[in-house]
Amino acid sequence: MVVAPGGGNRNANNMPVDSEGRDWSHKKCGCLEDCSTCVLATFVPCIVYGQNKHRYQHLHSQGTPHPDHGGCMSGACWGHAITSICGLSFLLQMTNRGHVRHRYNIKGSGCGDCCASLWCQPCALVQESREIELEEHSFLSQRY
């Protein structure tokens, strides 16, 4: 297990890492393995986006999991909901996806983040949530 300074295990599934990084711990099409998040991401993606953003930010700034699992209704959630009306919410999600990829040293590019966020929004949100969740759970195994 590799624990990053000020954080949990950022490769909890011990995915192979090469010079470009590693793959996602869960495939995008594996979103049905987390059915409740998948349903939320399909019907109210702004909630999952807001939770992901706050969970990521808390891990990044505090080095610990968010105590409320990201909360429910936040500024990020409302921002996503409002930009959804214009069909531009994928831009917010694409940016957050890039941050998640960078934190976990996951292969990919901004173009791939854009495509996943635009055409596979629910599955991409679930994939990001599950990646963050792996690090959050690693904190539990560090406690005595």
N, C-alpha and C positions, 0 to 999 in steps of 0.2 A: 504494500500500500504506500503510495506517495502522497504525503500530506504537504500541501503548499503552506508557506509561512502566512499566518493570518487567515487561514482557511482550512477547509476540510479536504478530503481526497477528491481531486479533480479528474481522476480517471478510475473511478470506483469499480468498474467492470474490467479493469486491466486490459483495455483495448491496445493492440499493438500500435506503437508510435514510430513513424519514420521522419525523414527530414521535412516533409510537408505537414506533419501533424498526425492526427488519428481520425478515424471515422466516428460518427455519432454512436453513442452507446445503444440506441434504439433506432430502427429504421423508421422512415417517415410513414410508411404504410402500416406500421405497428401501432397506430394510434388507438385502435380498438382494444388494445391490451390494458388501457387505462380508460375504461368506458365512461366514467363520470366526467373526467376532464374533456374527453372527446365530445360528449353531448354538449357541455358548456361551450366549448370552442366552436362547435357547429352553429349553435343557436344564439349565443351571446359572447362572441369572441372578445369583446371589449373587457369582460371580466377576467378571462384567462390572460389576455395581454397585460392588463394592469397587475395581476398577481405575479406573472413572470417578471415584469419590469421591477416591481418592488422587491421581490425575492432576490433577483440578481443584484440590485443596487445595495441591498442590505448585506449580502455576502461580500460584495466588493468593498464597501466602505467600513463595515463593522467586523467582518471576518467571522460572523456567526449567522445561523439561519434566522429568517424573519420570524418573530414570535407569533404572528397571526397568519402565517403562511401567505403573506402578501396582502392581506386585507381583501376587501370586496370592492367597494366603490371608492375610487381614488381619482385624482386629477388625470393620471395616465389612462384610467378606464374611460373617463368622460372624453378625454382628447381622442381616444380611439373611436368612441361612439360617434363623435361629431365628424371626424374625418371619414368615417364609414359612409355617412350620408352623401359625401362628395365622391365616394369610391377611391379615396386616397389613404385609407387606413393601412394598406400594405406598406407604405413608406415608413410609418412608425415601427411596424413589426419588423421590417427588413433591417432597420437600424439596430433594434434590440437583438435580433437574431445574430447580427454580426458581432455584437458585444459578447453574447453567449459563446459563439464559436471561438472568439479570441480567448476568453477566460479558460476554456477547456481544451485549447490547442486542437481544434477540430478543422479538418481540411475543408476547403471551400473558398468561395469568393463572394463579393458583393452582388455579382450577377446571379449567382445561384441563390443567394439570400432573397433577392428581388423576386425571382421566379417562384421559389417556394412560398413566399409570403403572398404573392399575387394569385397563384393558381392552386395552391394547396394549403390555404390559410389554416383550417382547423388542424390538419395533420402536422403542420409545421409548429403551431402553438403547442400541441401536445408533446412533440419531440423536444422542444426547448424546455418545457415544464419538467419532463422526465429527466433531462440532463441535470437541471438544477436540483431536482429532488435527490438524485444520487449523491451529490455533494452534501446536501442537508442531512441525509441519513448517515453519512460517514461520521458526522459529529456525534451521533448516538453511540457509535461503536468506540469512540475515543474516550467516553466517560467511564469511570470505574464504579 
